Amino acid sequence: MYFSAQSAEGRKKYVFFTASSHTRYLIRQLMRISLIIAIVLSASLQCLFAIDLKAQSAQQVKISLEVHDETIASAIKKIEQNSQFRFLYRNNELKNLKTVNLPLSERTVKETLDIILKGTGLTFIQVDNKILISKQSLPTAAETAKDIRLTGMVTDEIGNPLPGVSIRIKGDKMFSTASDQYGHFGITVPSVNGITIIFSYIGYVTREIAVDDKTPALKIALVPEAGSLNEVQIIGYGTTTRKTSTGSVASITAKEIEKQPVGNPLAALSGRMSGVLIAQNNGVPGGAIQVQIRGQNSLSSGGIPLYVIDGVPFTNFNGGSPATDNLNAFGTSGASGGISPFGMINPSDIERIDILKDADATAIYGSRGANGVVLITTKKGKSGKVKIGLNLNTGFTEVNRFIPTLDLQQYLALRKEAFQNDGVTPNTTTAPDLTVWDQNNGTDFQKLLIGNRGHVNEIQGSMSGGNDQTRFFFNSAYRRESTVFLGDNSDKRFSTRLNLDHTSPNKKFTVSFSASYTNDNTNIPTSDVSSAYNLPPNLPLYDAAGKLFWANGFTNPLASLLRRYSGVTNNLIANANLKYTILPGLNAKANFGYTNTRLDQVATTPASSQNPANNPTSSATFTNLNAQNWIIEPTLDYVKKIGQGDLTALIGTSFQQNTSNGLSLFGSNYSNEALLGTLGAAGTTTVNYNNIVKYKYNAVFAKLNYDWNEKYLINATFRRDGSSRFGPANRFGNFGAVGAAWVFSNEDFVKDNLPFLSFGKLRGSYGTTGNDQISNYIYLPLYSSTTAYLGNAATNVFTLPNESIQWETTKKLDFAIDLGFLKDRISFTANYFRNRSSDQITSNAIAFQSGYNSYTLNLPAVIQNKGLEFELNTTNINSKDFSWKTSVNFTFTTNKLVDFPNLDKSFSASTYVIGESINLIRLYHYLGVNPTNGTAMFEDRDGNGIINANDRYVADLGTPFFGGFNNTFSYKGFELGIFFQFNHRFGVTQILNTRPGVLFNQNDFWLGRWTPTNTSSDIPGATATAGSAIYTSYNNYTSSDAIYGDASYLKLRSVNLSYTLPQEWLKHVKISNASIFVQGQNLYTWAKNKYTLDTETTIQGGPPGLGTGTLGQVLPPLRTIVFGVNCSF
């Protein structure tokens, strides 16, 4: 639809507004009011600049006019022909109106219009020689003279001007405009307080800014919507957009992170990115979280990605082998199983997280990019008036599913039957549960130990603002999360952050500074009591005297809760970025980063937590770790326009050093448990270790990028790294990559023939990256102290050095296609990748007679990870009041050992198979039950009549495919987000730590077991006595596919519902924005496997970082539900 005006000379239509870059909705709204604005602005300028337009009034000009049964449009044309006035109106508003009759007479134009428009609901306004007819309630020129003029500029988040941005007053369609080609705008608004200006642009998040008559010139930065082509992506030493990227980058923004009630930002990534697997060690607050990007590339060296926080690389602190992102000081930990360093970062401080996956994106990080790179960018201040934010939330946590176990009577029946099958009579020693303990009252140990509710409370406040030169962001937060265990167990975190940015008046010099400090205090049991779920249901917890009950073979779970772990972590991260423009396009930059982490841990074991029959004494372990890391990275970049393209070049160097100092002391023989927290009260003190480790890393790097008219793109990177973890002969390594892309949607033949295709890009990359995640000083002989003959102190070499140890190298190949349809309402990406890692660094066992246990070396083995990644984002509905958006991602992966020379002669022959996954397990094939005696039967694969290790087959414990899908619904002020995560894999489906029938409870799977009256069952019979036929048959049962199967799951990972309060409610209380919300995490799980507490964390074997790696139960990630309010002033 167009606004139009008819001339007296003909019927030519004048188009006053077109906007091909806007959505259909914006076009319709802006066209509807653009001519109104033209009139209002003209009136405003007339008053502001006192320009005498010398136009006659419609009340003065007289015309003679006669009309007989004509349309209003026809009558208006006659007025134009008989006067100097030109009329502006919307054609549809004049349609279907009654015809008019006007006898011939001389009248003023105003009188004529009053007669013609009477009863139509239309009105008019004159400015100069233009008359606008509309259904809108129009202000008079005198009224508009009281208005004020606002000007400013709209840019993207990195400062590039945005043309065509829609700018309007909230709640008043009369006042609107759009930014010009340079991003500048001007808008006239009523001179009253409480006015809110709305800035909206396709592909960007809409912003609302409150203004008044004192508001200075505005500078508005719009942030791209997640998934839009204009979305800025952070890459190594720079930025790009999805439109111009040649690499494979996955991103998540603050908007998505803040909608999830998580204490660790990495937990917010789970299932939301293709190619990225996330797993929590367990659900204990503050525990470690593992990240794996595009599979496992190494046999035994570290597989963790490189983490970079505001340009400062994070390195592992404990110097272990393989490297880890666990802050535990040399093995001391509580029930959480570890401490994630990223638990030190407040998720609300984060602006975005970008994950670099292919060689083009990661090669700039050289030897540390083999396993991918995770870039964490924190929030910065924005120009504008000071904004104060407050967020309060509170909620609870709980286990979202339990294992169905036998009740007391079912358990007792199982036990009695086991002794009958074995032909043994139970007695007080072998069966106290059948002969001594209460057989009428039982305990549900799951509900007792982990069936409670934890609580989450968080408060945080922020302040941000500034002007074009100086901007700041400050945030401070306190979070407390308790566990579901009995007792006072919690993780408390206080964090604060300050970000400052300053630009000189001449725009040549820019400095950015950020600093964050976090104090985390954890007080939890030393062990996870979830594993006690299968204690006998009638096991007494207290004896007759009210003291803890003890029995041979059992640890009272209440006693386990008395063994305490406390850890205090202080973390400081600071960095500064300097930039100076030497010449137009030539910039010198320097990045300075410093990290200091101090960890103090105490693990206590009081005598009261141990069986008094063993005459125990109290003991405690004291551990501390002090780690410091600094980095300096000067760079020089140059941008030059060549032809129709832009050439970008960057060179730089990196100097980094990490020092960690760890000390562990063991105190025992305490005289009083109350003194356990004091080392000086220990009767005996032993030094476990005192290690000082230094790691140095230097590099030079370069990057060259050419973008020809946003159509043909090429990117080349090179890096030469030096690491102190290798000997002088192999200390340096070269790495690099080339990436290219073709934006074929910018070709004329595509535009002409595929109008529905709004974006299309082919891209590919190939390159090499490395891995130095090994222990320090492997190339040197390391000594340890020992006690020699007659008590004399001595030292001895405890590691066999390898001076020839060198880098692991990963070659990455990547091809992808990015598509957008219907003005990018539908976007789709398909990605193929193949990673091949060689020169595997691992430890091989050697003959004991050598005096050493193992030898670290490079194996000539090659590991391949390949797969397909798919991402689909759709805007299903996008109307004025309602929107519905969907995003889906799928990843299909395979992993295999491609080559391993002389594998059959190595110590790894029983572990790996060429052509198979490195995440394999060898299993017996379960055939069912011998109906005559209830024993388990297995396939004799080699036919020799004996079931032994040679009869096992190889099964893959990897993850063939995984992903997630999200739906977001918005209606007026309401927003609802629902996110599901899925994972398909082969794994443990039946936890069997003990044989069914022994002195432990079992799950209800065993209700269908073989009995003399149920001989058709395929579940073996009960047994309680070693040496019996059934008991012996279970030797291979736990190593068979009887307890393995489909371990896939679908999780309702998160749901969030929020309501943003209308501005009309808030303007009277001086609150600019306010919302209330409820958020849920880990809400429900659907899985075939119902006999594990959690299908995600209970994994046997498998790649590091995808679970506990043990066959047992751990506290699962907890269902978390919080309620909160978020407001800004």
N, C-alpha and C positions, 0 to 999 in steps of 0.2 A: 504494500500500500504506500502511496506517495502523497505528500502534501502538494497542492498545486494551486496555480493562479492562472486565470484566463486573461489574455490581452485583448484590447479593443480591436487590434488589427487582424486577429485570427484566433485560432483555437490551439495555439501552441502550448504544450504542457512543460512547465519548468520544474525540474527536480531540485528540491532544496536540500535533500539529505539522503545520502546513501552510505552504507557501512558494510561492505562485504566481509569485513573481518569479524563482525559481531554475530552473535547467535540470532536466530529468528525472533526470539523473545525481546532481546535488546533493541533490535531494529524496530519492532512494532511499538515498543514503549517510547524510544527516543524520537522516532518520527512523529509520534502523536503530540509531543510537547516541544519539539525543536523550534517551531515557528512561534509558539507562545514565548519561548525564551528570547527569541530574536526581538520581539516587541518589547519585552520587559527590559532587556539589556539596552535597547535604544533609549527607552525612557530614562533608565538609570544614568546612562552616559549624558543625556541631555541635562539632567540636574547636576551631575558631578562636575561637568566641564563647562557648564553655562553656555552651550552652543545654541544659538538662535536658529532654529530650522525654518522659520518663516512659513510654516504650513498652515493653511486655513482649516478651521474646525468644521467638522461635519454638521455642527449646529448652525454654521453660517452659510455654507454653500447651498444654494437652491438649484433644483432641477425640475424640469417638467417631464412627467413620466406617466405612461398608461400601460396597464398589464391586464390581460384577459386569460384566465384559466391556465396560467403558466407556472412552471416549477420555480421554486425559490432560486435555484441556481441560474435559471434563465432571467429572472428579475434582477439578480445581482449583476449579470453580464450587461444588462441595459444601463444600470447605474454606472458601471465602469465606462461605458461608451459615452455617457453624458457628464462625466466629471473627471477630475484628475486623480481620483482615488483608485487604488488597486487592492483587491480583496484576497485574503488568505483564509482557507478553510479546508476541512477534511471532507472529501467527496461522500464518504459513507454517512456522515452526519446530516447531509442534506437529502439523502435518498429517502424514499417512502414517506415524505412529508406531503401535507395537503397542498394543492395548487392555490395560487393567490390571485386576487382580482384587485386592481387599483385604478380608479377612475382618473382620467387626465386632469392634472392639477399641478400647480407649482408648490413644491414643498422643499424643506431642507432635507439633506441626505439623512440626517438623524431621524426626522419625522418619517421619512420613507421607510427606513430600516425598522423603526418601531412597529409600523403597520405590517410589514412583510413578515417579521419574525414573531409577531404576537402569538402566543399559545404554542410555540414550538419548543420552548425550553432553551432556545439559543440566545446568546448575548453577543455583544461586540465591544471592541475597544479600538481607538484610533491612536496611532503614533506616527507623526509625520504624515505622509500621504498614503499610509497603509492602514487597512482596517481588517482586523482579525475577528472572524466569526467562530465561536466555539461553544460547546456545552459547559466548558470550564467556568468557574467563578473567577473572573479576571480582575486584577487590580487596576486601578486607574493610574495614569501617568504620574499624578500627584502623589499617590500612595507609594509608587515605586521609587520616587525621589527620596524616600526615607530609608531605602535599603542601603546595604553596604556592599563593597566589592572585595571579594577574596581572590587572590591569585596564588599560583604555586606551580609545582612540577611533580609529575608522577614518573617513577622509575621502577625497574625490577629490583630484586634484592641486592644486586651487585652494581647498581647505579646506571644501567642503560635506560634511556628514555623510552617510555611506552606511549605510542600515539593511539588515539581512538578510545581512551579509557572513558567509560560512562561515569559522569559525576552529577549527583543529584541530591536534593534535600530529602531526608527521610520523612515519609509521611506527607509530602507535598510534591506532586508531579509537575507543578508549575515551573519550578526552578531546576534546570538541568543544563548540562553542557557536555563537552567531550574534550579531551586533551588533543593538542595539535601534533604535528609530526615530530616535534622536539620534546613532547611530553608536557608542554606548558598548558596552563588552563587559566581561565578567569570565570568567575560565577558571581552573580548578584544574589544576595540573600537578605531576608528581612533583618533589620537591625534589632534583634531581640536575643535574649539569652536562651540556651537550651536547644540550639539548632545543631543537628547532626548531619554531616555530609557523608554520603555513601559513594565509595569508589569501587567500581566493578569492571572486570575485564575477563574475557573468555580465557580459561586456562589458569586463572589466578584467583587466590582467595580474596573475597570481598572484604574491604576494610571500612569501618565507620569511625569518623573523627568528629568530636564535639568542638564547636567553634562559637565565638562571640565577636563583638565589635572590637575586641582587643587582640584578636588572633593575628599573628604576623604571617608573612608569606609561608605557605605550606610546602614541605617536601615529603611526598608520600612514597614509600617503598612497598610495592605489592609482592607478595610471596606466591610463587606458582603453586597450584593445587598438586597434591601428590599424584604422580602418574602422568601429568600433562607434559607436552613436548617442550614447554618453556621451563620446566622444572630444572633448577640449577642442581647439578651433581658435583659433589666435592671429589676430586681425584688427586693423585699425587702431585703436590706442588702447584695446584691450580684448580680451576673450575671449568665445567662445561655444561651443556644441557643435553637432555635426551635427544634433541633434534640433531645436534652436531657431534655427539659422542661416537667414537670408533671402538670403544671398549665395552665390556660387559660389567655393568654397575647396577647394584640393587640398593634401594634407598627406603628409609622410613623417616618420617618427619615427627616433629614435636606433637602435632595434632593427633597422630596415631599412638604415640608413646604415652601421652598424658591421659588417654582414655582407658588405660589398663592399670589396675591397682597393684603394681609391682614395686619392690624395693630395689631391684637390680635391673638396669635398662636392658641388659641382654635378654632377660626373660620376655621382654616385649617383642622380640624378634621372632619368636617361635612360630613357625609355619607361615610367616608372612612374606618370605623371600624364596624364590626358586633357587635350588642348588645349595641351600644353607640349612644344616641340621643343628638344632639347639637341644640340649638336654641338661636338666638340673640333676646334680648328684643325689639330692633328696629334697624333702620339703621343709627341712629345719631352717629357720630364718638365718640369713647371712651366708648360706652355703654356696659352694662354687657352682658355676654354670659353664658348660663346655660348648664350644662352637666348632663345627666342622664345615668347611666350604669345599664342595665338589669332591668329596671322598677323601680316603686316607692315602697319602702319597708316600708314606715311609713305613718300613717294617718295624722299626723300634724307636727311631728318633722322634722328636717332638712333632706333633701334627697340628699345633695350635697356630692360628693366623697371627699376623702382626697387628697389634693394636696401636693406633695413633690418636692421641687426644689433643685437639687443637694444635696439631703439627708436631707434638712431642711423642716420639715412639716409646711405647711401654715395653720393657724387657722383663723377663722372668727374674725373680729376686733370689730364689734359693739355689740356683746353679745346679739343680738336679739333672739327671739324665734318665729319660728324655726331659727336655725343658717343659715347664708347666706354667700355667697362668694362675696357680694356686699360691696364695700368700702364706700358707702355713710354714712356720720356721722349722725346716728340716724334719717334718713328719709329725709334729705335735698338733693334735686337732681334737675337736669335740665331736658331738653327735652330728654336726653339720658335714663332717668329712672333708672340710676345707674352707678356705675363705676366698671369695672372689674379689679381686682388686676392684672390680667394677661395681661391687656393692658399696664402694666408697664414693660413687658418683650419684648425686641426686638426679633421678630421671627427669625431673622438672627443669633442670638446668640445661638439658640437651635440646639443641635446635634441630639436629638431624643426625642420622647414622647412615653412612654409605659403606657398602661392602663391595670391594673390588675383587673380581673373580678371574678374569682372563689375563693373558700375558700383556696385552696392550695396557691394561689398567695397573697391573702389579709390577711389571718389570722395572719401573722407575725406582722401586724399593729393593731391587736386586736380590741379594742372598737371603732376604727375609720375606720374600713375597710368594714362595712356593705354595704355601697353604692359604693364600688369600690375604687380604688386608681389610681391617675394620677401621674406618675413619669416624671418630666421634667429634662432632662440632658442637660447642656450647653456645648458648644464646648471647646476643650482644644487644646493646642499647640502640634505640632508633630515635631519630630527631623528632622533636615535638615536645609538648608540655610534659611535665613529670607525671608518670603514671605509677600508681601504687596498686599492687595486687595482693590479694589475701586468699589462701586456700586452706580450708579446714575439712578433714574427713575422718571418719571413724567407722570401724566395721569389725568383722570377725572372720576367723579361719577355722576350717574343719576338714577332716578326711572325707573325701567324696564317695568312697566306696570301701566296703570291708569284704574280707574273704569269708564265704559261707563255710563255717566249721561245724563239727559234730557237737550236739549238745551233750550234757553229762551222761544221760542214759545211753545214747548212741555210742559215745566213747567207751563206756564200761562194757557194752555188748561187744564192741570191736576187740577190746582187750581180752575178754574171756574167751572169745572165739579164737584168738591168736594162740593162746595157751593150749586150747583143745586141738588145734591143727598141728601144733608142735608135739603134742603128747606129753606135756609138762604140767605139773601142778603149781600154781602160783603160791608164793609165800611172802612173808613180810619184807624180805630183801628184794626179791625180783618184782613184786607187785604190791607196794604199799597202798596204791590207789584202790586196789581190790580188797585189801585185808585190813588196812589201818585207817585211811583217810575217810572223811565223811562222803558217803555215796548218795546223799540226797540233795546237797547244796553245792552248786558249782559257780565258777567265776568265768565270765566272758572277758578274757584277757585283752582282746582287741579294744572293747569298749572301755575297759578300765585304764589301759595304758595310753591309747591314742584316740579315744572316743570323746575327749573333751574339746572345748572350744578355745582357740586362741583369740587374741584381740589385736587389732591394728588401730593406731592413732597417729595422725600426722597433722602438723600445722606448718605452714610456710608463708613467708611474706616476701614480696619483691618490690623493687623500685627501679624504674628505668626512665630515660628521657635524654634530653640534650638538644643541640642545635646542629647546623650544618657542619660545624667544626668539631665539637666535642660531644660525645655520646657515652652513656654509662648504663650498666645493668648490674643490679645487686640483688642477691637472693639468699635467704637464710631459711633453714628448715630443720625440724625435729621430727623424727619418726621412731615409734616404739612398736615392736611386733613380738608378741609372746607365742609360745608353742602350744601344741595340744597335749604335751606331756604333763603329768602330775607335777605340782610344785611351781615355784617361781622361776620361770625360764623365759628369757627374753633377749632380744637384740635391739639395742638403742643406738641411734645414729643422729649426730648433729652435724650439719654441713652448712657452709657458707661460701659464697662465690662473688667475686667482683670482676667485671669486665669493663675496660675503658678503651675508647677509640678517639683519636684526635687527628684532625687534618689541618694543615697549615692554611692560612688565608689564600695563598697562591696555589693551593692544591698540589704542591710538589712533594710535600713530606707528610707521611702518614705513620702513626704509631698505634699499635694495639697492644694492650696489656691485659692479662687475665691471671687471676690467682684464686685457688680454691683450697679450703681446709676442711677436713672431715675427721671427726672423732667417732669411732664405733666401739661400743662396749657390749660384749656378748657374754652371757651367763647361762650355760646349758649343761646337761649331763655329758659325760665323756663318751657315752655310747648311745646308739639309737635302739631304744627298747622295742621298736616295732617287731624285731625278730623274735620276741617272746610271745608272739600271738598264739603259738601252738603248744604252750605249756599245758600239762594235764589240767582239765577244768576243775578238778577237786584238789589241786595242790594248795595246801594251806599257806597263807601269807604271814600269819602270826602264830606263835605257839601259845600254850595255855597261860603263860606268864605275860603275854602281850608283847613279847619281843619278836623280832623277825625270825621266821621259820627257815631252817636250813635242812636240806636233804642231799644225800650224795648224788652227784651228777647234775645238780641244778644250782643256778644262781638266782636268788630271790630278785625279781625284777624291781621291787621297791628298794632293794639294796643298791642296784645299779644306778638308781636315780640319786643316790647319795654321793656317787663319784662325780665330781664336778669339774667343769672346764670354764675358765674365764679368760677372755682375751680382750685386750685393749689395743686398737689400731689407730694411729694418727697418721694422716696422709696429707701432704702438701704438694700441690702442683702449681707451678707458676711458669708463665711463658710470655715473651714479648716479641712482637713482629714489627720490624722497621722497614719502611719503604720510602725511597727517594727517587723522584723522576729526574734523571740526569738530562735527558733530551726527550722531546715528544716521541713516545713509543719505547724509550729505553729506561728501564727501572732497575735500581739496585735494591735488593731486599736482604734482610738477615732475620733469622729465627733463633731465639735463645730460649731454651727450655730447661727446667729444673724440677726434679721430683724427689721428695724425701718421704720414705715410709718407715714408720717405727712400729714394731709389733711386740707386745709383751703378753706372754701366755703362761698360765698356771693350770696344771691338771693335778687334782688331788684324789687320793685313794685312802679314805679313812679306814681304820681297822674295823669300824662298825659296819662297813659295807662288804666285809669278807666273813667267810665261815669261821666262827670262833673255834671250831674243832682243829683248825690248822694253826692256832696261835699267831694270828696275823699282827703286823705292825702297820702303822700309818706311814704313807709316803707321798711325795709330791715331786712333780717335774716343773722346773722353771726354765722358760725359753724366751729369748728375745732376739729380735732381728732388726737391724738398722740398715736400710738400703737407700742409697743415693744414686741419682742418675742425672747427668747433664748432657745437653746437646747444643751444638752451634752449627747452624746451616746458612751460610751466605749464598745468595743466588743472584744471577743477573738475567733479566728477561728482556726481549725485544720484540715489538710488534710492528710490522710493516705491511702496508697495502701494496700488493703487486698485481697489476692487472685488475681482474675482478675478484681477486682473492686476498685473504689475509694470511701472512706468514708470521708464525710465533716461534721464537727460539728461546731456550732456557738452558743455562749451565749453572752448576752449583757444586758445592762440596759439603761433606758432613763429617763432623767430629763428635763422637759420643763415647761416654765412659759410664760404666755402672759398677758400683762398689757395694758389696753386701757383707755385713759382719754378723755372724750368728753365734750364739752361745747357749748351751743347754746344760743345766745342772740338775742332778737328781738327789733329793734329800730323803732319808729314811730314818726309821727308829725314832719317830716323834713320841714324846712322852704324853702329849695331850693333843687331841684332834683340833682343838680350838686354835692351835698354833700352826696349822698346816700351811697357811698362807705366808709363813715367814721362813725363809731359808735358814736363818741363824738358829732356829729352834730344832733343826734336824740333828739327830745324834750322829749320823754319817752323811757326808756329802761327797758326791762323785761327779766329775766332769764328764759328761757324755761327749761333747765336742766343743770346739771353739774354732770356727772357720771364718777366714777372711778371703773373699773372692773378688777379683777385679776382672772386668771384662771391657775391652776397648774395641771400638768399631769406627773405621774411617771409610770414606767413599768419595768418589767424584761421579757426577751424573750429568746427563744432557738430554734435552728433549726438543724435537723439531716437529712443528705442526703446520700444515697448509690447508686452508679452507677456501676452495674456489666457489664463491657465490652460493655457499650453503648447498652445494650440489655434489662436489667431489672433495673428499676429505682424506688426508693421510697423516699418520702420526708415527713417529719413530723415537724410540728411547734407548738410551745406553747407560749402563752403570758399571763401575769397577769398584768392588768392595774389598775391604781388608778386615779380617776378624782375628782377634787374639786367641781364638779357640783352635786355631790351626798353626802348624809349625811354619818356620820361615820359608820353606820351599813351596808351600801350598797356601800361603796366607791370603793371597789375592785371587779374586775370581772376576770374570767378565760376564755380564748379563745384559740382555737387550730384547727388544721386540719391535715389530712393525704392525700397525693396524691401519686399515683403510675402510672407507665407507662411500657408498653411492646413494645419494638421496634422489631416487628415480622419480619421485612424485613431483620434483621441480622441473622435469623434462616436459617440453611442450606437447610431445605426442601422448604422454600420460594424461596431462591436463585435458587434452582434447577428447580422449577416448575413454577415460575412466573418471568421470566427474564425481563419482561417489567415493573415490580414494583421496582422502585429504592428506595422507602422509604415507610414504613408502621408502624404506631404506634397507639396503643390503650392506652388511659389514663383516669383516673377518680380521683375524689377527694370528700371529705366530711369534713365539719368542721363548726365551729361557729365563728361569728364575732359580733361586737356590735355597738352601736350608742349612743353617748352622746351629740348629737346636740340639746341641750336645753338651756334655759336661766340659768345664774349663780344664785346660792343662793336660788334655789326653796325650799330647805329643811329648810330655815330660814325665820322668819317673816321680811319683808322689810318695812321700814318706809319712809314716805315722809312728807315734811313740808306743813303746811296749815295755814290759818288764822282762829283763833278761835274767840270766843265771844269777842266783843268790840275791835277787831283788835289785840288781843294778839297772838303772834306766838305760834304755837303748832306743834306737829308731830302726825301722825296716821299710823296705820298698813294698808297697801294697798294690801298686798298679804297674802293669807292663806297658811302657810307652810305645807309641806308634808315631814316628815323625812323618810318615807319609800320608797320614789321615788328610782327606780333602773334602771339598764341598759335595753335598748331594745336589744334583741338578734335575730340574723338572722342565720338560719341554711341553709348552701349552699350545694347542691348536683350537681355534674358535671360529665358528661361522654362525651368522644370525640374520634374521629378517625382522624388521619392525614395520608394522602397518597401522594406519589410522583410517577409519571410515566415518563418513557422515560428519565432517568437521570435527573429527576425533572424539565423537561420542562413543565410538568403539575403537579400542587400541589393542593390538595383539603383537606379541613377540614370541618367536621360536628360536631357540639357541641350541646348537650342537657343540659339544666340547670334547676334547680328548687331551688328557694329561699323561705324560710318560715320565716317570721318575727313575733315575739311574744312580749308580755309585752309592748304593744304600749303606748308610752308616749304622752298624749294629755291633753288638757284643757276641762273640763266639766263645763257647766253652773250650777250654784247653785242658790237656792232661794235668791231673792234680800234682803229679811229680814235679811239674815246673815251678811249683810254689805259688802259682796264681790260679784264680778261678776262671778268668775270662780275659779276652783280648778284644779291644775295639778296633774295627777295621772297616774299610769300604768293600762291600760285597758287589760283585758284578751282576747284580739282580736288577730287573726292570719291572716296575709296577705300573699298570695302566688303569686309569679311571676315565670312563667316557659316559656320556649321557645326553639326554635331551631335556631342555627346560622350556616350559610354555607359560606365558602370562597373558591373561585376558582381563581388560578393564572396560566396563560399559557404563554409560549413563542411560539407564532404562527410561526414566521419566525425569524431566527437568522443567517444571512449571513454576509459576509465580510462588505458590505456597507449598508445593510438594516436590520432592526429588527422591530418586531411588538410584543408587549406584552399586555396582557389583564388581568385585575383583576376585580372580581365581588364579592360582599358580599350581603347576604340576612339575615334578622332576622325576625323570626315569634315569637310573644310574646302574652301571655295572663296574665291577672291580675285579682285576685278575692279575696274577703273577705271570708276566709275559716270558721272562727269561731268568734262569738261575743256574749258571754253569756248575756242573758237578753237584747238583743238589742231592742226589742219591747218596753221595759220599760225605755229606756235611751233617752237622748236628741238627740242622733244620729239616732233615728228610722226613721226620715224623710230624712236622708242623705244617709244611707248605706242599702244594702240588702245582706244578707248572700248568698254566691254562685255567686254574681255578682261582677263586677269590682268596685274598689273604685273610679274610674274616671267616674262615671255615671251621667246622667242627667235624669230628669223626664219630659216627653213630652206628650202633647195631640196629638192624631192622627188626622191630617187634612184630611177632607173628600172633600173639594172643596168649591164651592160657591153656595149659594141659588140663583137660576136663577131669582127669582122674585124680589129680593131686593138687591142683590150683597153682602150680608153678608157672613162671613166665617162660615163654619160648621165643627164640630168636633165629633169624635166618643164618644157615651155614653157607655163606657165599662161596667159599672155596671147596665145599663138598667133602672135607676130610673128616667129618664126623665130630669135630671139636669146635666149640665156640671160643674163639680167641680174638686178639686185636686185628688179625688179618681179615676178619669177617665184617669189619666196619666199612661204611661208605662215607663219602664226603658230602657235607651239606653246607650251604652258604648261609651265614648269619647276617649278611648285609641287608640293605634296605632297597629293594628294587624300585619302589616309587613312593613319593610322599608329596605333600603340598598342603594347601589351605584355601578356603574361600570365605569371602567377607561380603556382607550386605549392609549398606548404610541407608537409612530412611530419614528424611527430614520433612517435617510438616510445621510450617510457621516457626515457632520457637522450640519445637521438640526435635530431638535427634536420637535415633536408635541405631546402634551398631551391633551386629551379630557375626561372630567369627568362629569358624570351625577349622580344625586341623586334622589331617588324616595321615596315616603312615601304614604302609603294607610291608610286612616282613615275616620271615621265618624265625621263630625263637622259642623261648621257654614258655610253656603253657601250664606246667604243673610243677610247683615247687615241692620237692620231696627230699627234705633234709634227713628224714629218718624213715625206716620201714613202717608201713601201717601195721599197728599192733604193738609196737614198743611203747615205752612210757612217755609218749608225746601225743598231743591231739592231732587230728588230720582234718582235711576239708571234706565236704559232703560228697565229693567224687567217689569216695570209697564205700559209700552206701550200696553201690552196685557191684561190689566185689564178689569173687568166687566164694561159694560156700558148698558144702556137700549137697545142699538142696538147690543150689543155683549154679550148676555146672556149665551152663551155656554162656556165662559172663566172660568178657574179654579183659577183665581187671583181675590181677592176681589176688590170691587169698591173703589173709592176715597172718602175721607171724611175729613172735616176740623173742625167739631163742636162736642164738647164733648156732650154726651147724645144721639146722633143720633144712629140709629140701626147699621149702618156699623161701626161707631166709636167704639161702645161697643163691637162688635164682634172681634175687633182687640186686646181686652184685653188678649185673650188666643193665638192669632196668633203668637206672639213673643216667646211663650213657647210651640210651637208645632213643629212637624217635617216638617212644611211648609218651615221653614228657615234653616233646617238641612238636611244634605244629604252627598253625596260623596265629601269629602274635600281632596281627594288625589291629588298629584301633581308629576310632573316630572320636574326637574330643570337641565338646563345646568349650573352646578355649577361653573366649571372653564375650561378654555382653555389656554394653554401656547404654544408659538412657539418661538424657539430660534435657533440661528445659531452660532456655534463656529468657529471662524476664523482659517484658516490653520496656522500651525506653520511656514510655509515658508513665510507667510506675516508678521509674528510678530518678527522673529528673528532679523530683521534689525532695529527694534525700541525698542529692549530690553524689550518686553512684553512677559511673559511666556504663558499666556492664556488670551483670550478675547472672549466675546460673546455679541451678541445683542439679545434683546428679546422683546416680547409683551405678556402681560398676561391679562386675563380677569376673573372676578369673578361675580357670580350671573347674568349670561348673559341673560337667557331666562327661562320662566316658562310656562309649559303646564298644564292646570287644567280645569276641568269642571266648577269650581267655578270662575267666572269672576267678581264677585261683591265684592271682597275684594282686597285691595292693595297688600296683600301678604297672600298666603295660609299657610305660615309657622308661622308667628308671630301673626296673628289674631285668637286667640283661646279663647273660653269661658270655664272657669273651667279647668278641666284637671289637670294633675300632675304638681306640681311646677317645674319650669325650662323648660317648653315647650311652652313658649309664654308669652303674657302679662297677661293672666288670666282674661281679660276683653272683653266685647262685644263692640268692637269699632275698628276704624282704627288707625294704628300707621305707622310711616314712615318705609317702608320695608327695608330689607338689600339691599343696593344700587348696581346697576350694576357698576362695577369698571373696567376700562381699563387703563393699564399703559404701557409705552414704556421705555426701559432702556438699559444700557450697564453695563457689569460686566467684570472687567479685573484684572489681578494679575501680579506682577512684581517680 
